[in-house]
Protein backbone atom coordinates (compact mmCIF):
# COMPACT_ATOMS: atom_id res chain seq x y z
CA UNK A 1 0.00 0.00 0.00
CA UNK A 2 1.43 3.35 -1.01
CA UNK A 3 0.75 5.77 1.83
CA UNK A 4 1.37 8.78 -0.39
CA UNK A 5 -1.50 7.97 -2.75
CA UNK A 6 -4.07 7.12 -0.08
CA UNK A 7 -6.40 9.43 1.75
CA UNK A 8 -4.95 11.05 4.87
CA UNK A 9 -5.38 9.07 8.08
CA UNK A 10 -8.51 10.22 9.92
CA UNK A 11 -7.33 11.13 13.41
CA UNK A 12 -9.26 11.89 16.57
CA UNK A 13 -7.84 13.74 19.56
CA UNK A 14 -9.05 12.97 23.09
CA UNK A 15 -8.08 15.85 25.35
CA UNK A 16 -8.39 19.42 24.06
CA UNK A 17 -5.82 20.94 26.40
CA UNK A 18 -2.33 22.23 25.74
CA UNK A 19 -0.91 18.95 24.46
CA UNK A 20 -3.91 18.25 22.23
CA UNK A 21 -3.53 21.68 20.68
CA UNK A 22 0.18 21.06 20.13
CA UNK A 23 -0.58 17.86 18.23
CA UNK A 24 -3.15 19.62 16.08
CA UNK A 25 -0.61 22.24 14.96
CA UNK A 26 1.52 19.33 13.71
CA UNK A 27 -1.40 17.57 12.04
CA UNK A 28 -1.88 20.75 9.99
CA UNK A 29 1.66 20.30 8.64
CA UNK A 30 1.39 16.56 7.91
CA UNK A 31 -0.36 15.74 4.60
CA UNK A 32 -0.70 12.11 5.66
CA UNK A 33 -3.16 13.02 8.44
CA UNK A 34 -6.22 15.15 9.12
CA UNK A 35 -8.33 15.77 12.21
CA UNK A 36 -11.84 14.35 11.97
CA UNK A 37 -12.79 14.08 15.65
CA UNK A 38 -12.17 16.02 18.86
CA UNK A 39 -13.32 14.88 22.30
CA UNK A 40 -13.08 16.48 25.72
CA UNK A 41 -15.35 16.20 28.74
CA UNK A 42 -15.14 19.98 29.24
CA UNK A 43 -17.31 21.90 26.71
CA UNK A 44 -15.31 25.04 27.49
CA UNK A 45 -12.08 23.48 26.30
CA UNK A 46 -13.77 22.20 23.15
CA UNK A 47 -15.02 25.72 22.44
CA UNK A 48 -11.60 27.25 23.10
CA UNK A 49 -10.00 24.75 20.71
CA UNK A 50 -12.59 25.45 18.01
CA UNK A 51 -12.24 29.22 18.40
CA UNK A 52 -8.50 29.03 17.92
CA UNK A 53 -8.73 26.97 14.73
CA UNK A 54 -11.47 26.43 12.18
CA UNK A 55 -12.53 22.79 12.49
CA UNK A 56 -14.74 22.40 9.46
CA UNK A 57 -16.05 18.85 9.18
CA UNK A 58 -14.56 17.81 12.51
CA UNK A 59 -16.84 16.17 15.03
CA UNK A 60 -16.63 17.89 18.43
CA UNK A 61 -18.06 15.91 21.31
CA UNK A 62 -17.89 15.43 25.07
CA UNK A 63 -18.60 11.71 24.67
CA UNK A 64 -15.79 9.33 23.74
CA UNK A 65 -18.08 6.63 22.37
CA UNK A 66 -19.63 9.12 19.97
CA UNK A 67 -16.23 9.95 18.52
CA UNK A 68 -15.24 6.28 18.24
CA UNK A 69 -18.47 5.19 16.56
CA UNK A 70 -18.18 4.06 12.95
CA UNK A 71 -15.25 4.95 10.71
CA UNK A 72 -15.15 8.73 11.14
CA UNK A 73 -11.91 8.20 13.10
CA UNK A 74 -9.30 5.54 12.24
CA UNK A 75 -6.77 6.31 14.94
CA UNK A 76 -6.74 8.29 18.16
CA UNK A 77 -4.25 10.61 19.85
CA UNK A 78 -4.80 10.40 23.61
CA UNK A 79 -3.70 13.62 25.33
CA UNK A 80 -5.77 13.50 28.50
CA UNK A 81 -4.28 13.83 32.00
CA UNK A 82 -2.26 10.71 32.75
CA UNK A 83 -4.73 9.18 35.20
CA UNK A 84 -7.28 8.89 32.36
CA UNK A 85 -4.88 7.19 29.92
CA UNK A 86 -5.85 3.61 30.72
CA UNK A 87 -9.62 4.05 30.51
CA UNK A 88 -9.45 6.04 27.27
CA UNK A 89 -6.81 3.91 25.52
CA UNK A 90 -8.54 0.65 26.44
CA UNK A 91 -11.85 1.93 25.09
CA UNK A 92 -10.15 3.02 21.86
CA UNK A 93 -8.64 -0.43 21.37
CA UNK A 94 -11.99 -2.06 22.09
CA UNK A 95 -13.45 0.14 19.35
CA UNK A 96 -10.80 -1.09 16.90
CA UNK A 97 -8.71 2.09 16.71
CA UNK A 98 -4.94 2.53 16.55
CA UNK A 99 -3.63 4.69 19.39
CA UNK A 100 -0.90 7.24 19.93
CA UNK A 101 -0.78 7.58 23.71
CA UNK A 102 1.04 10.45 25.36
CA UNK A 103 3.78 9.46 27.78
CA UNK A 104 3.76 7.87 30.25
CA UNK A 105 1.53 4.93 29.44
CA UNK A 106 -0.22 5.39 32.80
CA UNK A 107 0.63 6.47 36.36
CA UNK A 108 0.90 2.85 37.53
CA UNK A 109 2.45 -0.26 36.05
CA UNK A 110 -0.77 -2.19 36.67
CA UNK A 111 -2.75 0.25 34.51
CA UNK A 112 -0.03 0.11 31.87
CA UNK A 113 -0.25 -3.66 31.72
CA UNK A 114 -4.01 -3.37 31.28
CA UNK A 115 -3.42 -1.08 28.30
CA UNK A 116 -1.03 -3.61 26.77
CA UNK A 117 -3.52 -6.46 27.23
CA UNK A 118 -6.20 -4.42 25.47
CA UNK A 119 -3.85 -3.52 22.65
CA UNK A 120 -2.77 -7.12 22.14
CA UNK A 121 -6.37 -8.32 22.12
CA UNK A 122 -7.31 -5.71 19.52
CA UNK A 123 -4.37 -6.29 17.19
CA UNK A 124 -4.16 -2.53 16.70
CA UNK A 125 -1.08 -0.29 16.85
CA UNK A 126 0.18 1.44 19.98
CA UNK A 127 2.63 4.32 19.72
CA UNK A 128 3.84 5.79 23.02
CA UNK A 129 4.52 9.52 22.85
CA UNK A 130 8.27 9.22 23.36
CA UNK A 131 9.06 12.27 21.26
CA UNK A 132 12.76 12.28 22.10
CA UNK A 133 13.24 9.24 19.83
CA UNK A 134 11.90 11.37 16.99
CA UNK A 135 14.33 14.25 17.34
CA UNK A 136 17.27 14.75 15.04
CA UNK A 137 19.49 15.16 18.09
CA UNK A 138 18.87 11.77 19.69
CA UNK A 139 18.64 10.00 16.36
CA UNK A 140 22.12 11.30 15.57
CA UNK A 141 23.38 10.13 18.96
CA UNK A 142 21.84 6.71 18.29
CA UNK A 143 23.48 6.59 14.85
CA UNK A 144 26.89 7.38 16.35
CA UNK A 145 26.53 4.74 19.06
CA UNK A 146 25.27 2.04 16.69
CA UNK A 147 28.05 2.75 14.18
CA UNK A 148 30.63 1.87 16.82
CA UNK A 149 32.25 5.30 16.62
CA UNK A 150 32.63 5.44 20.41
CA UNK A 151 33.82 1.85 20.71
CA UNK A 152 32.65 -0.17 23.68
CA UNK A 153 30.29 1.95 25.79
CA UNK A 154 31.43 2.15 29.40
CA UNK A 155 28.98 4.64 30.88
CA UNK A 156 26.22 7.13 30.14
CA UNK A 157 25.57 10.28 32.16
CA UNK A 158 22.29 12.06 31.36
CA UNK A 159 20.30 14.81 32.99
CA UNK A 160 17.27 17.01 32.57
CA UNK A 161 17.54 20.50 34.01
CA UNK A 162 14.25 22.32 34.46
CA UNK A 163 14.04 26.09 34.36
CA UNK A 164 12.59 27.98 37.30
CA UNK A 165 9.22 28.50 35.58
CA UNK A 166 9.12 24.92 34.31
CA UNK A 167 9.63 23.24 37.67
CA UNK A 168 7.25 25.69 39.39
CA UNK A 169 4.51 24.70 36.95
CA UNK A 170 4.80 21.06 38.00
CA UNK A 171 4.48 22.03 41.65
CA UNK A 172 1.13 23.75 41.02
CA UNK A 173 -0.72 21.93 38.24
CA UNK A 174 -2.31 18.49 38.30
CA UNK A 175 1.06 16.74 37.97
CA UNK A 176 1.84 17.67 41.58
CA UNK A 177 -0.12 14.63 42.79
CA UNK A 178 1.11 11.09 42.12
CA UNK A 179 -2.49 9.90 41.90
CA UNK A 180 -2.83 12.02 38.74
CA UNK A 181 0.49 11.39 37.04
CA UNK A 182 2.61 8.92 38.96
CA UNK A 183 5.98 9.92 40.36
CA UNK A 184 7.69 13.07 39.13
CA UNK A 185 10.33 10.87 37.48
CA UNK A 186 7.70 8.92 35.56
CA UNK A 187 5.50 11.82 34.50
CA UNK A 188 8.36 14.12 33.49
CA UNK A 189 11.14 11.77 32.47
CA UNK A 190 9.64 8.51 31.21
CA UNK A 191 10.94 9.39 27.75
CA UNK A 192 14.40 10.09 29.23
CA UNK A 193 14.39 6.61 30.75
CA UNK A 194 13.32 5.27 27.36
CA UNK A 195 16.15 7.12 25.61
CA UNK A 196 18.69 5.52 27.93
CA UNK A 197 17.30 2.05 27.14
CA UNK A 198 17.23 2.85 23.42
CA UNK A 199 20.79 4.18 23.24
CA UNK A 200 22.29 1.53 25.51
CA UNK A 201 20.37 -1.26 23.78
CA UNK A 202 19.49 -3.00 27.03
CA UNK A 203 17.38 -2.67 30.18
CA UNK A 204 18.45 -2.07 33.77
CA UNK A 205 18.94 -4.95 36.20
CA UNK A 206 19.71 -2.77 39.25
CA UNK A 207 18.65 0.75 40.26
CA UNK A 208 19.64 3.06 43.11
CA UNK A 209 18.02 6.44 43.62
CA UNK A 210 18.10 9.45 45.92
CA UNK A 211 15.77 12.43 45.90
CA UNK A 212 13.24 14.42 47.81
CA UNK A 213 11.09 17.49 48.16
CA UNK A 214 13.79 19.74 49.56
CA UNK A 215 12.86 23.25 48.46
CA UNK A 216 9.14 23.55 47.68
CA UNK A 217 8.14 22.95 51.29
CA UNK A 218 4.82 24.07 52.83
CA UNK A 219 6.74 25.82 55.62
CA UNK A 220 7.94 28.38 53.06
CA UNK A 221 4.43 29.35 51.91
CA UNK A 222 3.50 32.98 52.67
CA UNK A 223 -0.12 32.10 51.78
CA UNK A 224 -2.00 29.17 50.32
CA UNK A 225 -3.28 31.06 47.29
CA UNK A 226 -1.54 33.60 45.12
CA UNK A 227 -4.60 35.84 45.21
CA UNK A 228 -4.16 36.14 48.99
CA UNK A 229 -0.36 36.45 49.04
CA UNK A 230 1.41 39.65 50.19
CA UNK A 231 4.41 38.67 48.04
CA UNK A 232 2.46 37.92 44.86
CA UNK A 233 3.81 40.83 42.81
CA UNK A 234 7.45 40.04 43.60
CA UNK A 235 7.31 36.23 43.60
CA UNK A 236 9.72 34.57 41.18
CA UNK A 237 7.14 31.83 40.64
CA UNK A 238 4.27 34.13 39.76
CA UNK A 239 1.62 32.80 37.44
CA UNK A 240 2.63 31.95 33.91
CA UNK A 241 -0.42 31.95 31.60
CA UNK A 242 1.48 29.98 28.96
CA UNK A 243 0.85 26.73 30.85
CA UNK A 244 -2.47 24.88 30.91
CA UNK A 245 -4.09 24.11 34.26
CA UNK A 246 -7.23 22.38 35.39
CA UNK A 247 -10.22 24.58 36.05
CA UNK A 248 -10.28 23.76 39.75
CA UNK A 249 -6.91 25.42 40.23
CA UNK A 250 -7.55 28.51 38.14
CA UNK A 251 -9.13 31.80 39.14
CA UNK A 252 -9.62 34.58 36.60
CA UNK A 253 -7.77 32.58 33.99
CA UNK A 254 -4.64 32.08 36.10
CA UNK A 255 -3.48 29.38 38.48
CA UNK A 256 -3.96 30.39 42.06
CA UNK A 257 -2.19 27.92 44.33
CA UNK A 258 1.20 28.56 45.90
CA UNK A 259 4.19 26.52 44.70
CA UNK A 260 4.81 25.66 48.35
CA UNK A 261 1.34 24.09 48.66
CA UNK A 262 0.82 21.26 51.15
CA UNK A 263 -1.20 18.87 48.97
CA UNK A 264 1.52 17.77 46.53
CA UNK A 265 3.49 14.57 46.92
CA UNK A 266 5.99 14.76 44.05
CA UNK A 267 9.70 15.52 44.42
CA UNK A 268 11.71 18.52 43.26
CA UNK A 269 15.01 16.68 42.63
CA UNK A 270 16.16 13.10 42.00
CA UNK A 271 19.30 11.18 41.02
CA UNK A 272 19.47 7.62 39.63
CA UNK A 273 22.26 5.09 39.22
CA UNK A 274 21.48 2.23 36.86
CA UNK A 275 23.26 -0.96 35.87
CA UNK A 276 22.13 -2.52 32.60
CA UNK A 277 22.07 -6.17 31.59
CA UNK A 278 24.88 -5.53 29.09
CA UNK A 279 27.05 -4.10 31.93
CA UNK A 280 26.77 -0.48 30.86
CA UNK A 281 26.38 1.82 33.88
CA UNK A 282 24.37 5.00 33.71
CA UNK A 283 23.37 7.95 35.85
CA UNK A 284 20.39 10.22 35.40
CA UNK A 285 19.45 13.45 37.16
CA UNK A 286 16.22 15.43 37.29
CA UNK A 287 17.05 18.84 38.71
CA UNK A 288 15.38 22.24 39.04
CA UNK A 289 16.31 25.93 38.98
CA UNK A 290 18.31 25.90 35.75
CA UNK A 291 19.01 29.59 35.08
CA UNK A 292 18.14 29.39 31.38
CA UNK A 293 15.51 27.51 29.38
CA UNK A 294 15.07 23.88 30.36
CA UNK A 295 17.59 21.57 28.75
CA UNK A 296 18.91 18.04 28.56
CA UNK A 297 22.53 16.98 28.46
CA UNK A 298 24.15 13.64 27.80
CA UNK A 299 27.67 12.24 27.98
CA UNK A 300 28.49 8.79 26.63
CA UNK A 301 31.92 7.43 27.44
CA UNK A 302 33.39 4.86 25.09
CA UNK A 303 36.83 3.34 24.85
CA UNK A 304 37.44 5.11 21.53
CA UNK A 305 35.71 8.43 22.08
CA UNK A 306 33.52 10.49 24.37
CA UNK A 307 30.27 12.07 23.21
CA UNK A 308 28.92 15.23 24.84
CA UNK A 309 25.56 16.60 23.71
CA UNK A 310 23.27 19.47 24.66
CA UNK A 311 19.73 18.86 23.50
CA UNK A 312 18.25 22.35 23.27
CA UNK A 313 21.34 23.58 21.41
CA UNK A 314 21.31 20.66 18.98
CA UNK A 315 25.04 20.31 19.50
CA UNK A 316 27.08 17.10 19.73
CA UNK A 317 30.84 17.03 20.40
CA UNK A 318 32.97 13.93 19.82
CA UNK A 319 36.38 13.79 21.50
CA UNK A 320 38.51 10.91 20.29
CA UNK A 321 41.12 9.12 22.39
CA UNK A 322 43.66 8.83 19.55
CA UNK A 323 45.22 12.25 20.00
CA UNK A 324 43.47 15.63 20.18
CA UNK A 325 40.92 15.00 17.42
CA UNK A 326 37.51 16.63 18.03
CA UNK A 327 34.40 16.68 15.87
CA UNK A 328 31.45 19.04 16.35
CA UNK A 329 28.09 17.97 14.90
CA UNK A 330 25.08 20.23 14.35
CA UNK A 331 21.95 18.21 15.17
CA UNK A 332 19.53 21.14 15.22
CA UNK A 333 15.95 20.41 14.12
CA UNK A 334 15.15 20.78 10.42
CA UNK A 335 11.44 21.30 11.10
CA UNK A 336 9.83 23.63 13.59
CA UNK A 337 7.73 21.91 16.25
CA UNK A 338 7.81 21.11 19.94
CA UNK A 339 10.50 18.98 21.58
CA UNK A 340 13.18 20.19 19.18
CA UNK A 341 11.29 19.02 16.09
CA UNK A 342 10.26 15.68 17.58
CA UNK A 343 6.52 16.35 17.76
CA UNK A 344 5.96 16.69 14.03
CA UNK A 345 8.08 13.61 13.28
CA UNK A 346 6.12 11.59 15.84
CA UNK A 347 2.82 12.69 14.28
CA UNK A 348 3.98 11.91 10.76
CA UNK A 349 5.47 8.53 11.63
CA UNK A 350 2.34 7.48 13.49
CA UNK A 351 0.19 8.36 10.48
CA UNK A 352 2.50 6.38 8.22
CA UNK A 353 2.46 3.41 10.59
CA UNK A 354 -1.34 3.40 10.51
CA UNK A 355 -1.25 3.27 6.71
CA UNK A 356 1.63 0.81 6.23
CA UNK A 357 0.95 -1.42 9.29
CA UNK A 358 4.72 -1.80 9.73
CA UNK A 359 4.72 -1.19 13.49
CA UNK A 360 5.58 1.84 15.57
CA UNK A 361 8.83 3.34 16.76
CA UNK A 362 8.14 3.00 20.49
CA UNK A 363 5.34 0.67 21.49
CA UNK A 364 4.20 -1.31 24.51
CA UNK A 365 7.61 -2.76 25.35
CA UNK A 366 9.21 0.67 25.56
CA UNK A 367 6.33 2.22 27.48
CA UNK A 368 6.11 -0.53 30.07
CA UNK A 369 9.86 -0.59 30.60
CA UNK A 370 9.78 3.07 31.62
CA UNK A 371 7.10 2.26 34.22
CA UNK A 372 9.08 -0.66 35.61
CA UNK A 373 12.25 1.41 35.95
CA UNK A 374 10.44 4.34 37.56
CA UNK A 375 8.80 1.95 40.04
CA UNK A 376 12.17 0.43 40.92
CA UNK A 377 13.69 3.89 41.33
CA UNK A 378 10.94 4.91 43.74
CA UNK A 379 11.41 1.75 45.81
CA UNK A 380 15.16 2.34 45.88
CA UNK A 381 14.64 5.94 46.98
CA UNK A 382 12.28 4.94 49.77
CA UNK A 383 14.58 2.12 50.94
CA UNK A 384 17.80 4.14 50.55
CA UNK A 385 19.26 1.11 48.82
CA UNK A 386 19.71 -0.79 45.55
CA UNK A 387 16.70 -2.49 43.95
CA UNK A 388 17.16 -5.47 41.65
CA UNK A 389 14.70 -5.69 38.78
CA UNK A 390 13.53 -9.23 38.14
CA UNK A 391 14.06 -10.00 34.42
CA UNK A 392 10.57 -11.49 34.40
CA UNK A 393 9.20 -7.98 34.92
CA UNK A 394 10.20 -7.30 31.31
CA UNK A 395 8.86 -10.55 29.84
CA UNK A 396 5.33 -9.27 29.34
CA UNK A 397 6.62 -6.88 26.67
CA UNK A 398 8.05 -9.57 24.39
CA UNK A 399 6.13 -9.74 21.15
CA UNK A 400 4.12 -6.59 21.87
CA UNK A 401 3.76 -4.07 19.08
C-alpha positions in Angstrom: 0.0 0.0 0.0 1.4 3.4 -1.0 0.7 5.8 1.8 1.4 8.8 -0.4 -1.5 8.0 -2.7 -4.1 7.1 -0.1 -6.4 9.4 1.7 -5.0 11.1 4.9 -5.4 9.1 8.1 -8.5 10.2 9.9 -7.3 11.1 13.4 -9.3 11.9 16.6 -7.8 13.7 19.6 -9.1 13.0 23.1 -8.1 15.9 25.3 -8.4 19.4 24.1 -5.8 20.9 26.4 -2.3 22.2 25.7 -0.9 18.9 24.5 -3.9 18.2 22.2 -3.5 21.7 20.7 0.2 21.1 20.1 -0.6 17.9 18.2 -3.1 19.6 16.1 -0.6 22.2 15.0 1.5 19.3 13.7 -1.4 17.6 12.0 -1.9 20.7 10.0 1.7 20.3 8.6 1.4 16.6 7.9 -0.4 15.7 4.6 -0.7 12.1 5.7 -3.2 13.0 8.4 -6.2 15.1 9.1 -8.3 15.8 12.2 -11.8 14.3 12.0 -12.8 14.1 15.7 -12.2 16.0 18.9 -13.3 14.9 22.3 -13.1 16.5 25.7 -15.3 16.2 28.7 -15.1 20.0 29.2 -17.3 21.9 26.7 -15.3 25.0 27.5 -12.1 23.5 26.3 -13.8 22.2 23.2 -15.0 25.7 22.4 -11.6 27.3 23.1 -10.0 24.7 20.7 -12.6 25.5 18.0 -12.2 29.2 18.4 -8.5 29.0 17.9 -8.7 27.0 14.7 -11.5 26.4 12.2 -12.5 22.8 12.5 -14.7 22.4 9.5 -16.0 18.9 9.2 -14.6 17.8 12.5 -16.8 16.2 15.0 -16.6 17.9 18.4 -18.1 15.9 21.3 -17.9 15.4 25.1 -18.6 11.7 24.7 -15.8 9.3 23.7 -18.1 6.6 22.4 -19.6 9.1 20.0 -16.2 10.0 18.5 -15.2 6.3 18.2 -18.5 5.2 16.6 -18.2 4.1 13.0 -15.3 4.9 10.7 -15.2 8.7 11.1 -11.9 8.2 13.1 -9.3 5.5 12.2 -6.8 6.3 14.9 -6.7 8.3 18.2 -4.2 10.6 19.8 -4.8 10.4 23.6 -3.7 13.6 25.3 -5.8 13.5 28.5 -4.3 13.8 32.0 -2.3 10.7 32.8 -4.7 9.2 35.2 -7.3 8.9 32.4 -4.9 7.2 29.9 -5.9 3.6 30.7 -9.6 4.1 30.5 -9.5 6.0 27.3 -6.8 3.9 25.5 -8.5 0.6 26.4 -11.9 1.9 25.1 -10.2 3.0 21.9 -8.6 -0.4 21.4 -12.0 -2.1 22.1 -13.4 0.1 19.4 -10.8 -1.1 16.9 -8.7 2.1 16.7 -4.9 2.5 16.6 -3.6 4.7 19.4 -0.9 7.2 19.9 -0.8 7.6 23.7 1.0 10.4 25.4 3.8 9.5 27.8 3.8 7.9 30.3 1.5 4.9 29.4 -0.2 5.4 32.8 0.6 6.5 36.4 0.9 2.8 37.5 2.5 -0.3 36.1 -0.8 -2.2 36.7 -2.8 0.2 34.5 0.0 0.1 31.9 -0.2 -3.7 31.7 -4.0 -3.4 31.3 -3.4 -1.1 28.3 -1.0 -3.6 26.8 -3.5 -6.5 27.2 -6.2 -4.4 25.5 -3.9 -3.5 22.6 -2.8 -7.1 22.1 -6.4 -8.3 22.1 -7.3 -5.7 19.5 -4.4 -6.3 17.2 -4.2 -2.5 16.7 -1.1 -0.3 16.8 0.2 1.4 20.0 2.6 4.3 19.7 3.8 5.8 23.0 4.5 9.5 22.9 8.3 9.2 23.4 9.1 12.3 21.3 12.8 12.3 22.1 13.2 9.2 19.8 11.9 11.4 17.0 14.3 14.3 17.3 17.3 14.7 15.0 19.5 15.2 18.1 18.9 11.8 19.7 18.6 10.0 16.4 22.1 11.3 15.6 23.4 10.1 19.0 21.8 6.7 18.3 23.5 6.6 14.9 26.9 7.4 16.3 26.5 4.7 19.1 25.3 2.0 16.7 28.0 2.8 14.2 30.6 1.9 16.8 32.2 5.3 16.6 32.6 5.4 20.4 33.8 1.8 20.7 32.7 -0.2 23.7 30.3 1.9 25.8 31.4 2.2 29.4 29.0 4.6 30.9 26.2 7.1 30.1 25.6 10.3 32.2 22.3 12.1 31.4 20.3 14.8 33.0 17.3 17.0 32.6 17.5 20.5 34.0 14.2 22.3 34.5 14.0 26.1 34.4 12.6 28.0 37.3 9.2 28.5 35.6 9.1 24.9 34.3 9.6 23.2 37.7 7.3 25.7 39.4 4.5 24.7 36.9 4.8 21.1 38.0 4.5 22.0 41.6 1.1 23.7 41.0 -0.7 21.9 38.2 -2.3 18.5 38.3 1.1 16.7 38.0 1.8 17.7 41.6 -0.1 14.6 42.8 1.1 11.1 42.1 -2.5 9.9 41.9 -2.8 12.0 38.7 0.5 11.4 37.0 2.6 8.9 39.0 6.0 9.9 40.4 7.7 13.1 39.1 10.3 10.9 37.5 7.7 8.9 35.6 5.5 11.8 34.5 8.4 14.1 33.5 11.1 11.8 32.5 9.6 8.5 31.2 10.9 9.4 27.7 14.4 10.1 29.2 14.4 6.6 30.8 13.3 5.3 27.4 16.1 7.1 25.6 18.7 5.5 27.9 17.3 2.0 27.1 17.2 2.9 23.4 20.8 4.2 23.2 22.3 1.5 25.5 20.4 -1.3 23.8 19.5 -3.0 27.0 17.4 -2.7 30.2 18.4 -2.1 33.8 18.9 -4.9 36.2 19.7 -2.8 39.3 18.6 0.7 40.3 19.6 3.1 43.1 18.0 6.4 43.6 18.1 9.5 45.9 15.8 12.4 45.9 13.2 14.4 47.8 11.1 17.5 48.2 13.8 19.7 49.6 12.9 23.3 48.5 9.1 23.6 47.7 8.1 23.0 51.3 4.8 24.1 52.8 6.7 25.8 55.6 7.9 28.4 53.1 4.4 29.4 51.9 3.5 33.0 52.7 -0.1 32.1 51.8 -2.0 29.2 50.3 -3.3 31.1 47.3 -1.5 33.6 45.1 -4.6 35.8 45.2 -4.2 36.1 49.0 -0.4 36.5 49.0 1.4 39.6 50.2 4.4 38.7 48.0 2.5 37.9 44.9 3.8 40.8 42.8 7.5 40.0 43.6 7.3 36.2 43.6 9.7 34.6 41.2 7.1 31.8 40.6 4.3 34.1 39.8 1.6 32.8 37.4 2.6 31.9 33.9 -0.4 31.9 31.6 1.5 30.0 29.0 0.8 26.7 30.8 -2.5 24.9 30.9 -4.1 24.1 34.3 -7.2 22.4 35.4 -10.2 24.6 36.0 -10.3 23.8 39.8 -6.9 25.4 40.2 -7.6 28.5 38.1 -9.1 31.8 39.1 -9.6 34.6 36.6 -7.8 32.6 34.0 -4.6 32.1 36.1 -3.5 29.4 38.5 -4.0 30.4 42.1 -2.2 27.9 44.3 1.2 28.6 45.9 4.2 26.5 44.7 4.8 25.7 48.4 1.3 24.1 48.7 0.8 21.3 51.1 -1.2 18.9 49.0 1.5 17.8 46.5 3.5 14.6 46.9 6.0 14.8 44.0 9.7 15.5 44.4 11.7 18.5 43.3 15.0 16.7 42.6 16.2 13.1 42.0 19.3 11.2 41.0 19.5 7.6 39.6 22.3 5.1 39.2 21.5 2.2 36.9 23.3 -1.0 35.9 22.1 -2.5 32.6 22.1 -6.2 31.6 24.9 -5.5 29.1 27.0 -4.1 31.9 26.8 -0.5 30.9 26.4 1.8 33.9 24.4 5.0 33.7 23.4 8.0 35.9 20.4 10.2 35.4 19.4 13.5 37.2 16.2 15.4 37.3 17.1 18.8 38.7 15.4 22.2 39.0 16.3 25.9 39.0 18.3 25.9 35.7 19.0 29.6 35.1 18.1 29.4 31.4 15.5 27.5 29.4 15.1 23.9 30.4 17.6 21.6 28.7 18.9 18.0 28.6 22.5 17.0 28.5 24.1 13.6 27.8 27.7 12.2 28.0 28.5 8.8 26.6 31.9 7.4 27.4 33.4 4.9 25.1 36.8 3.3 24.8 37.4 5.1 21.5 35.7 8.4 22.1 33.5 10.5 24.4 30.3 12.1 23.2 28.9 15.2 24.8 25.6 16.6 23.7 23.3 19.5 24.7 19.7 18.9 23.5 18.2 22.4 23.3 21.3 23.6 21.4 21.3 20.7 19.0 25.0 20.3 19.5 27.1 17.1 19.7 30.8 17.0 20.4 33.0 13.9 19.8 36.4 13.8 21.5 38.5 10.9 20.3 41.1 9.1 22.4 43.7 8.8 19.6 45.2 12.3 20.0 43.5 15.6 20.2 40.9 15.0 17.4 37.5 16.6 18.0 34.4 16.7 15.9 31.4 19.0 16.3 28.1 18.0 14.9 25.1 20.2 14.4 21.9 18.2 15.2 19.5 21.1 15.2 16.0 20.4 14.1 15.2 20.8 10.4 11.4 21.3 11.1 9.8 23.6 13.6 7.7 21.9 16.2 7.8 21.1 19.9 10.5 19.0 21.6 13.2 20.2 19.2 11.3 19.0 16.1 10.3 15.7 17.6 6.5 16.3 17.8 6.0 16.7 14.0 8.1 13.6 13.3 6.1 11.6 15.8 2.8 12.7 14.3 4.0 11.9 10.8 5.5 8.5 11.6 2.3 7.5 13.5 0.2 8.4 10.5 2.5 6.4 8.2 2.5 3.4 10.6 -1.3 3.4 10.5 -1.2 3.3 6.7 1.6 0.8 6.2 0.9 -1.4 9.3 4.7 -1.8 9.7 4.7 -1.2 13.5 5.6 1.8 15.6 8.8 3.3 16.8 8.1 3.0 20.5 5.3 0.7 21.5 4.2 -1.3 24.5 7.6 -2.8 25.4 9.2 0.7 25.6 6.3 2.2 27.5 6.1 -0.5 30.1 9.9 -0.6 30.6 9.8 3.1 31.6 7.1 2.3 34.2 9.1 -0.7 35.6 12.2 1.4 35.9 10.4 4.3 37.6 8.8 1.9 40.0 12.2 0.4 40.9 13.7 3.9 41.3 10.9 4.9 43.7 11.4 1.7 45.8 15.2 2.3 45.9 14.6 5.9 47.0 12.3 4.9 49.8 14.6 2.1 50.9 17.8 4.1 50.5 19.3 1.1 48.8 19.7 -0.8 45.6 16.7 -2.5 44.0 17.2 -5.5 41.7 14.7 -5.7 38.8 13.5 -9.2 38.1 14.1 -10.0 34.4 10.6 -11.5 34.4 9.2 -8.0 34.9 10.2 -7.3 31.3 8.9 -10.5 29.8 5.3 -9.3 29.3 6.6 -6.9 26.7 8.1 -9.6 24.4 6.1 -9.7 21.2 4.1 -6.6 21.9 3.8 -4.1 19.1 
